Amino acid sequence: MIVPENNPTTIEGVSLGEKLFKDPILSANNTLACIDCHRPASAFSDPNQFSTGIDNIQGSRQASALINIGWHNSFNWDGSASSLEEQAFEPVRNPIEMHNTWINVENTLNNSEEYKNLFKDAFNIEYIDSIHVVMAISQFERTLISVNSKFDKYLKGEIELSSSELNGYGIFNSEKGDCFHCHGTQMFTDNLFHNNGLDTEPFIDVGLGEVSGNLFDYGKFKTPTLRNIEFTAPYMHDGRFSTLEEVINHYDNGGHYSSTIDPLMKKLGIGLLLTNQEKQDLIAFLLTLSDTEFISE
């Protein structure tokens, strides 16, 4: 796990971070908390296509799931943050989200004896500042670890998978399904950015290209983890797909050509040509990545 030297994980820090994550005190009108767009039942993602901020303004992307993110080295669909601490600064001052200022947040927290005591216990500071707020939230987010799915138990030899799940596993890890290239490793994400053929040009959302300024990055978005995919609908950066069936049909149809299409989209214009049974087997495998303990505790 990537843990900054100046922000080691502590019991007090995690407890404070969880309280801040769930407290609407960070928003300008005291109505919106981090947990409202990253809901535990949805594996810390948003079940809505687009999240709505305190002024009833919707964003244009689906809130990312927070699963095993302590091992990530970039954050947001476009990679605009390189650490959890950096990412946690954004929602508070984003006019579409919490629409607040950090000066206002600091003043509010410093007027709370409870928070002053909690920050004193966690960081031994007398004045609460934005830096320590995001440090606490990041500590909590690093504890959002999912490692107890049916698939994990299968790997440990505790249970067996059904024939359909095993067939899906085989499709996932072969050129037949082409899933493993971007969703390999036990993280089920390569932590990289790809144009997976969602759109033709011109792109409505240029993704990574907006951050890097590189035309070759237009239309590229971060690979999401497939862990707990059962709970994180809708899918893709803009939540355009409501079901796993729709996601698989997108790849089965081959995707749309654009100048930055990923070379891994090798079946462009042809499609995967999966049978209905193979699609169902693939979904059966993906459902083995569900960790009910993660979303309930």
FIDOTOR-356007 format. One record per residue: residue in three letters; x, y, z of N, C-alpha, C, O in turn. Coordinates in steps of 0.02 Angstrom, whole numbers, plus 50000, padded with zeros to 5 digits. Example, Ala and Ser with C-alpha at 12.3 -4.5 7.8 and 13.67 -1.06 7.14 Angstrom:
Ala506604971650390506154977550390506604983550390507124983450423;Ser506424988850354506844994750357506455000250394506705005750402;
// end
This chain:
Met500424994150000500005000050000500445006250000500985006450030;Ile500195011449966500565017749962500345022250019499795025150017;Val500765022850070500605026950128501135032450135501725030850144;Pro500945038750131501435044150137501785043950205501475042350256;Glu502425045550206502805045450269502515050150321502565048850381;Asn502225055650297501965060550345501245059250366500945063150403;Asn500965053650342500275052050361500185044550374499795041250340;Pro500545041950423500465034750440499765033350466499445037650496;Thr499535027350455498865025450476498855024050551499245019950576;Thr498395027350586498315026250657497585025050674497145026950635;Ile497455021950730496765020750751496385027350758495815027950736;Glu496715032250789496395038750800496265042350734495745045550725;Gly496735041850688496665045150623496115042050581495725045650550;Val496075035450581495555031950543494865033450571494395034750534;Ser494805033350637494165034850670493935041950654493345043050640;Leu494395046650656494225053550639494045054150565493565057550548;Gly494425050750522494285050950451493595048250434493255050950391;Glu493405042850468492735040050456492195044950477491685045650442;Lys492285048250533491795053150556491735058950506491175061150491;Leu492295061450481492285066750432491965064450366491605068250334;Phe492105058250347491835055450284491075055350286490745056150235;Lys490795054350346490065053650354489725060150375489115060350380;Asp490105065450387489835071550415489725076850362490195078750327;Pro489105079350353488975084650303489275091350322489175096350286;Ile489625091650378489925097950401490425100850350490575106750352;Leu490675096650305491165099050256490835102950199491175106650164;Ser490185102150190489835105750136489605112550159489525113850219;Ala489495117050111489335123950128488685124750166488625128950210;Asn488185120550149487545121250184487395115350231486825114450253;Asn487915111550246487855106250296487365100750276487015097950318;Thr487325099250210486845094150187487165088250151486835083250140;Leu487795088850131488105083650090488765081250120489205085250135;Ala488815074650128489435071550154489745067250099489415065650049;Cys490355065350109490705060950061490295054550050490245052049994;Ile490015051950104489665045550101489025045950059488765040750038;Asp488775051950046488175052650005488295051049932487835048949896;Cys488915051849909489095050049840489515043749837489635041049782;His489735041249894490125035149898489795030649951490035030250008;Arg489265027449931488835023849978489085016749989489235013149941;Pro489135014650052489375007850067488995002350031489304997650007;Ala488335002850026487944997649993488104997149919487984991949888;Ser488385002449890488585002449820489345001849814489645004249766;Ala489654998649864490384997849866490725004649862491225005549827;Phe490435009449899490705016249903490725019649835491195023449820;Ser490205018349795490095022149733489395025149737489065024449789;Asp489175028249683488515031449683488045027349638488215026149580;Pro487465025249663486995021349622486665025649568486345022949523;Asn486735032249572486475036749521486975037549464487585036949475;Gln486725038849405487195039849349487665045649362488265045149351;Phe487385051249385487795057049402487615059249473487035059249493;Ser488125061149510488015063449578487755070649577487915074549532;Thr487355072449628487065079049632487355082649692487365080049748;Gly487585088849681487885092749735487375096749774486775095849766;Ile487615101149818487175104549865486715109649831486195111449859;Asp486885111849770486465116649734486035113149682485775116349635;Asn485955106549690485555102449644485835102549572485455101849524;Ile486485103449567486825103049502487145096249495487495093849540;Gln487025093049438487325086549425487995087249391488105091749351;Gly488455082649408489085082349373488995078649307488425077349286;Ser489535076949275489505073449210489835066649212489915063349161;Arg490045064549273490355057949280490065054149339489775057149384;Gln490135047649337489885043549391490425043049446491005042049431;Ala490225043849509490705043649564491055036949567490735031649567;Ser491715037049568492115030949569492015027049633491915029949687;Ala492045020449628492025016149687492685016649725493215017049695;Leu492635016549791493235016949834493385009949860493175008149915;Ile493765006149822493914999249839494664998049831494934998849776;Asn495004996349884495724994949882496125000749852496624999649819;Ile495895006849865496215012649833496875014549866497235018849841;Gly497025011449923497675012649953498255010449910498835012349921;Trp498115006249860498635003849814498655007649748499055006149705;His498215012649741498185016449678498685022249679498845024949732;Asn498925024049620499385029649614499095035449574499445040249559;Ser498455034849556498095040449524497365039749542497125034249556;Phe497005045449540496315045449564495885049749518496125054149483;Asn495235048249520494735051149476494785047849407495295045049389;Trp494245048249370494215045049305494755047849258494985044349213;Asp494955054149269495445057249224496135057749255496585060849225;Gly496245054749314496905054849344497125061649368497725063049371;Ser496655065949386496825072749405497145073349473497395078749491;Ala497145068049513497485068049578497965062149581497835056849554;Ser498535063349614499045058149617499095054849686499505050349696;Ser498695057249734498675054149801497985054949829497595059149806;Leu497815050849879497175051449911497105058249945496565061249945;Glu497655060649975497635067150007497465072649957497055077049971;Glu497795072449899497665077549848496935077049824496615082149814;Gln496695070949815496005070049791495495072849841494995075749821;Ala495625071849906495135073849956495055081349961494545083649988;Phe495515085249935495445092549935494875094749888494555099849899;Glu494765090849835494355093249779493615094149794493345099549780;Pro493265089049821492535089649827492305095649869491785098649854;Val492675097349920492475102849964492415109349925491925113049934;Arg492895110849883492895117349849492605116949778492595121949742;Asn492375111049758492085110249691491385113349691490965111449732;Pro491245118149647490595121449646490015116849630489435118449646;Ile490155111249598489615106449582489485101749640488945098849645;Glu489975100949685489905096049739489735099549805489165101449816;Met490225100449849490085103349915490075110949915489815114049962;His490355113949865490315121249853490485125349916490135129949934;Asn491035123349947491245126750008491935129649998492225128949944;Thr492205132750049492905134950048493255131650107492945130150158;Trp493895130450099494265127250154494335131850214494375129450271;Ile494345138350203494365142950259493735142150301493765142150363;Asn493165141650268492535140750304492525134050341492285133650398;Val492775128750309492805122250341493235122550404493045119950457;Glu493815125550398494265126150455493945129950513493985127950571;Asn493615135450497493285139350549492735135350584492665135550645;Thr492355131650544491815127650573492085122150618491825121250673;Leu492585118650595492865113150635493205115750698493155112550751;Asn493535121450693493875124150752493385126950804493585128150861;Asn492765127850784492245129950832491915124050866491475124850908;Ser492135117950849491865111850878492365109050928492915107050909;Glu492185108750991492625105951042492755098551029493295096051042;Glu492235095151005492315088050991492845086950938493285082750947;Tyr492805090650883493295089750830493995092050853494495088950834;Lys494025097350891494675099650915495015094150957495625093250951;Asn494635090750997494905085251038495115079350995495635076251006;Leu494705077850945494855072150901495485073450859495885068850850;Phe495555079550834496165081250796496775081450841497335079650820;Lys496675083550903497225083450951497465076350963498065075050966;Asp496985071650970497155064650982497485061450922497955057550929;Ala497245063350862497495060050801498165062950777498595059250754;Phe498235069550782498825072850752499215077350800499725080150781;Asn498975077950861499305082150912499375089350887499905092350892;Ile498825092050860498825098950836498295102850876497805100050900;Glu498415109350883497945113650919497455117050872496885118450891;Tyr497675118350810497245121550761497105116750703497575114050674;Ile496475115850686496285111250632496365114850566496075120150555;Asp496765111850521496835114750454496645109650401496545103750416;Ser496575112050340496345107850284496815101950272496585096550254;Ile497455102950283497945097550271497795091550315497825085850292;His497645092750378497505087150423496805084250414496695078450430;Val496355088250387495685085550371495755080250317495485074750324;Val496115081850263496185077050208496635071150228496555065650202;Met497095072350273497505066850297497075061750334497165055650326;Ala496615064050376496175059550413495715055650366495635049650372;Ile495405059250319494965055950271495335050750231495075045250219;Ser495945052250211496355047450172496525041350213496535035750187;Gln496665042250278496795036450321496205031750322496285025650317;Phe495605034550329495005030450329494915026950262494765020950260;Glu495015030550207494915027550141495405021850128495245017250090;Arg495985022050158496465016550149496245010150185496515004750172;Thr495755010750229495505004650263494935001350224494674996250246;Leu494735004250167494185001450128494464995950084494554996750023;Ile494604990350116494944984650084494454978950073494114976750120;Ser494424976550012493984970949994494394964949971494704965049918;Val494394959750012494794953749996494434947250015494754942050023;Asn493774947650023493424941750048492834939850004492304937950028;Ser492934940249939492414938149892492414930649884492854927149909;Lys491924928149848491894921049833492524918949794492794913549806;Phe492754923249749493354921749711493964921349755494394917049746;Asp494014925849805494574925649852494574919049891495094915949902;Lys493974916849911493924910549948494104904649903494384899749926;Tyr493934905249839494134900049790494894899649784495174894249782;Leu495214905449780495944905549774496284902449835496814899449830;Lys495964903249893496234900549955496044893149965496224890150015;Gly495674890349917495494883349921494934881849970494844876149990;Glu494554887049989494024886050039493374883750007492984880250039;Ile493254885749944492644883749909492804882249837493354883749813;Glu492324879349802492384878049730491944882849692491444885349718;Leu492124884149630491694887949586491274883249543491474877649530;Ser490694885649522490264881649479490574881049410491044884649393;Ser490314876649369490574875749301490474882149261490904883949221;Ser489904885549271489784891849236490284897249257490544900849215;Glu490424897749323490904902649348491604901149323491974905749305;Leu491784894749321492444892949295492504894249221493034896449197;Asn491974893049184491984894549112492074902049102492444904249059;Gly491724906049144491784913249139492484915549157492744920249126;Tyr492794912249206493474913849225493954912549167494414916349155;Gly493824907149132494234905549074494164910649018494654912648986;Ile493544912749005493414917848954493754924448974494054927748932;Phe493694926149036493984932349063494734932549051495014937849034;Asn495064926949060495794926649057496074924148991496644922048987;Ser495664924448939495894922348873495744927748821495394932548836;Glu496004926848761495854931448707495124931248688494874935748654;Lys494784926148709494064925548695493684931448724493254934348691;Gly493834933148786493494938648818493894945048821493624950548824;Asp494564944348819495014950148818494954954648880495134960448877;Cys494704952048934494604956148994495254957249033495374962549062;Phe495674952049035496244951849080496774957149064497174958949108;His496784959549002497294964448984497264970649028497774973249051;Cys496654973049040496564979149080496334977749151496434981849196;His496034971949162495774970249228496134964249258495834960349295;Gly496774963649243497164958149271497374959649342497194964749370;Thr497764955249371498014955449440497424954649488496844955249468;Gln497574953449550497034952549599496704959149618496214959149654;Met496964964749593496624971049601496064971849549495604975849558;Phe496104967949495495624968249440495594975149407495074977349383;Thr496164978549409496274984749371497024985449360497424983349402;Asp497214988249303497924989549290498134996549313498714998349306;Asn497655000349340497795007149363498045011749307498385016649319;Leu497865009949245498075013949188497455016949154496895016249178;Phe497575020449098497045023949064496975021348993497465020248958;His496355020248973496215017448907495615020748874495155023048908;Asn495635020948808495045022548769494755015848747495025012448704;Asn494195013948777493905007348765493335007448714492885003348716;Gly493365012348669492905012248613492195014248628491725012048595;Leu492105018448679491435020648696491145025448645490545025248630;Asp491575029948618491325035348575491765036448515492355034548513;Thr491465039548465491845042048408492015049448423491785052248473;Glu492415052348381492605059348391492115064048356491805062148306;Pro492035070148381492375073148438492085070648504491485069348510;Phe492525069948555492325067348619491955072648660492165078448662;Ile491415070748691491065075248736491485076448799491515081948825;Asp491805071048823492245071348881492915068548859492945062648840;Val493445072448863494095070248837494495066448889495025063848873;Gly494245066048952494565061849002495275064049020495395069849036;Leu495735059249017496435060549035496725066348996497155069949021;Gly496505067148934496755072448891496665079348920497055083948908;Glu496135080248960496005086648991496535088249044496705094049056;Val496795082949076497295083849128497995084449098498385088749118;Ser498145080049050498825079949022498935085048968499495087148955;Gly498395087148935498455091748878498715088348816498855091648766;Asn498765081748818499035077948762498455075348719498015071848744;Leu498475076948654497935074748610497875067148607497335064448595;Phe498435063648618498425056348616498085053348677497955047248679;Asp497935057448727497585055048787496835056448785496475054648832;Tyr496605059448732495895061048727495475054648727495635049848692;Gly494945054648766494505048948768494735043248811494435037848812;Lys495285044348849495545039048893495315040248965495325045848989;Phe495105034748997494885035149067495195029549107495415024449079;Lys495225030449171495545025549214495145019049216494535019149219;Thr495505013549216495195006949221494905006049291495285006149339;Pro494255005049298493975003849364494104996649386494184992249343;Thr494124995449451494174988649474493524984949461492984987949461;Leu493574978549449492974974449440492744971249506492234967949508;Arg493134972249558492914969749623492254973149642492184979249636;Asn491794969149666491124971649687490754974949630490334979349642;Ile490894972749569490564975749511489804974849513489434978749483;Glu489584969749549488864968549557488514974549590487924975849578;Phe488884978149633488584983349674488704990449647488434995249674;Thr489104991149594489334997849575489005000649512489255005549483;Ala488454997749491488085000549434487845007649451487715009049509;Pro487785012049401487905010949330488645011149313489065013049354;Tyr488815009249251489505008049233489775013049181489405016349146;Met490435013349179490835017949138490865024849172490495026149219;His491305029149147491425035649179490795039949181490715044149225;Asp490345038849133489735042849130489115038749147488555040849134;Gly489205032849176488655028749197488155027049142487565026349155;Arg488395026349081487945025349025487635018349023487105017448993;Phe487965013549054487705006749054487405005049122487725005949173;Ser486795002549121486445001049184486584994049209486514992749269;Thr486774989549165486854982549184487504979749157487804982449111;Leu487724974149188488314970649163488194967949093488654967549052;Glu487574966049079487414963649012487564968948959487824967448906;Glu487394975248975487524980648928488284981748919488514983148864;Val488654981148973489384981948969489684976648924490084978148879;Ile489494970448935489764964948895489554965548823489944964048778;Asn488944967748810488714968648741489124974048706489254973648646;His489344979148744489764984348714490404981248686490594982548629;Tyr490734977148727491354974048704491224968648652491614967748605;Asp490664965248660490494959948612490364962948543490464959548492;Asn490134969148541490014972548477490644975648448490644977848390;Gly491184975848487491824978148461492004985348476492594987148470;Gly491514989548496491674996448512491695000948451491594998748395;His491825007448464491825012548411492535014948397492935015748443;Tyr492685016048335493355018248316493445025748331492985029748322;Ser494045027548355494275034448360495025034348355495335029048359;Ser495325040148347496055040548336496455038248396497045036448389;Thr496165038248456496535036248516496295029448543496455027748600;Ile495935025748504495685019248526496265014948550496795014848518;Asp496165011348604496705007448633496875001448588496424998148562;Pro497525000048578497724994248538497444987648565497384982748529;Leu497274987548629496994981448659496284980148635496024974648645;Met495964985048605495304983948576495394980748507495244983748455;Lys495634974648509495844971248447495254968848404495344967448345;Lys494664968348435494084965748398493644971348371493054970348358;Leu493934977348364493574983048339493264981548271493614979348225;Gly492624982848264492284981548201492094974348191491724972648144;Ile492334969948234492174962848229491774960548289491254957348282;Gly492034962248347491694960148408491984953748435492364950248401;Leu491804952048497492054946048529491704939748504491974934248508;Leu491094940748479490704935148453490564929948507490604923848494;Leu490394932248566490224927648621489524924948611489074928448587;Thr489424918748630488754915948630488374918548691488674921248737;Asn487724917748691487334919748749487554916148812487564919148866;Gln487734909848805487954905948863488634908548888488744909048948;Glu489074910248841489724912948861489644919648898490014921048945;Lys489174923748876489044930048910488804928748981489024932049028;Gln488354923948988488094922349055488634919449099488654920849159;Asp489074915449070489624912649109490094918149132490344918049189;Leu490224922949089490664928549107490364932549164490714934449211;Ile489714933849160489384937349215489404933349279489494936049333;Ala489304926749273489334922449332490014923049366490044923149428;Phe490544923449327491204924349357491264931249390491514931749446;Leu491034936349356491094943149383490724943749450490924947549493;Leu490184940049458489814940249520490184936849577490014937849636;Thr490684932749561491084929749614491554934849646491874933449697;Leu491594940849616492034946049644491664950349695491934955349720;Ser491044948449711490644952149761490874950249831490944944449848;Asp490974955449871491194954549940490654957649986490674963550001;Thr490184953550007489614956150047489854958850115489534963250143;Glu490394956150140490664958650203490904965850195490824969950240;Phe491184967350138491444974050124490884979250125490974984750152;Ile490314977650095489784982650091489344982850154488974987650164;Ser489384977650196488954977550255489314979850319488984981750367;Glu489974979650318490354981450379490794987550367491144989750413;
// end
